[in-house]
Amino acid sequence: MEASEDTARRDFLYYATAGAGVVAAGAALWPLVNQMNPSADVRALAQITVDISDLAPGTQLTVNWRGKPVFIRHRTEAEMAQARAEAVSDQPDGKARNPNLPADALASRSP
């Protein structure tokens, strides 16, 4: 009976040592594998492709890009007409604020 207890203890020690070795090997390999991921500047330039061919007018699609939601809305003709009818001067911020444009340029394509 004593021999079987020693064998059981020895087996437990083997399994515990093997488990600790696997954890240590994983902890040592993780930085090596993780360094192959794209850097932050590459991820900042990342693009996504979204199929909007089935998006019906008046509906909205939400996709994740870099962990943030991006809302894509297929506006109806009435919504677009309403947006075109709005005067840029009525908007809270009607200035373009683009360093490539004159300082008094309006935030509109039409003059």
Phi, psi and omega in degrees: 000328181292325181293322180290327177293318178296321179294318179295319178295317181296318178298318178299317179297321177298313181294319179295318179294318178296318178298316178295323178294320178295317178297317180295319178295319177297318179294328179283326182278335184304311179298326179293321179285320183294331181291347178276352176291156180294148181285171184296323181290329176288319178295329180294333179268006185296147178240157172232153177245128182235130177276112180250015182293330181267006182281114182284150178302137180090000180252167184228145178236134178246125178236156177263132176227117182055037177082005181238147180284140173238127184260125178244121182240129174267099185285149176280168178299323179295319178295320179291321178296320178296320179293322179290332181285340180293134176278135180297327181293339178280347181286152181300327181228095184269358181271149184284322182053050178243123183297344179274353181248162175299155185296332182261015180291139179277156180276059182213152178282327182275145182291000000 
